[in-house]
């Protein structure tokens, strides 16, 4: 009879062996992670160009829609050269010399930038750039602040709306009147005339012959526009006009059959400017609760001249209260 002997192996030995295996596995994982980190670091070093996700560019309150998105290079925003045409600039590209020449009818000096060079020439002055102009996907990109300010435009980066906002030199006085001026008529005309990227999703279900602008008493930076029975509420901030709320008036005053957005709270008092449905240059205007309806003819403003904005008239004894500090 044969006897089979099975050798007993203590548990601490098997536990120790398993621990050794796990330690070796841990070392291997750490080596892999270290290699990945090194590879990513090298990639980040060799690719300093970052796409600026969802960065918007506004020039004189108009959003520039382009298929060439802004990019961020070493902390500086670059935009496609064609995006700056709204600054009333003459832009010329020389393919052979890889140079961009920028001119303005308001400026005597021309700006010359060379792709890849940190040196630019403005008139007779040589200037140094933090980031040079670049060719990206067959588009010429230039540092937006440098080019804009070379022609006396104001440039602001607004992280809260992820946007670059530019005011051209010829519009600075207009924006000063909009935000800081005492003249309510001028400020309101400007507010109405500013472009907006927003469009109504609701439509009027009533007659669409009458145009009425409604402002809170003493204010210019927010207003309602009534067309038929559709009421749209706009607010202006950082040069951008947004459609905040819209509602379709129901059968009763203050009741809405449809609405979208955040309805603003009721103001204590409003002023109204209504374009006559039969005479497009005649305006009826009044203060809520004032009891008297006035009328006059549309007149162009100092800064804008548009059929709608010209409806605004001076309201007796009204004083502006919403200037931006």
Beta strands, then each sheet from edge to edge (+ up, - down):
strand 1: 49-51
strand 2: 56-59
strand 3: 62-63
strand 4: 71-73
strand 5: 76-80
strand 6: 89-94
strand 7: 99-104
strand 8: 111-114
strand 9: 119-122
strand 10: 125-128
strand 11: 134-136
strand 12: 139-143
strand 13: 154-158
strand 14: 163-167
strand 15: 211-216
strand 16: 222-227
strand 17: 230-237
strand 18: 240-249
strand 19: 256-261
strand 20: 270-275
strand 21: 282-287
strand 22: 294-297
sheet 1: 1+ 4- 5+ 12- 11+
sheet 2: 3+ 2- 14- 13+
sheet 3: 6+ 7- 8+ 9- 10+
sheet 4: 19+ 18- 17+ 16- 15+ 20- 21+ 22-
end
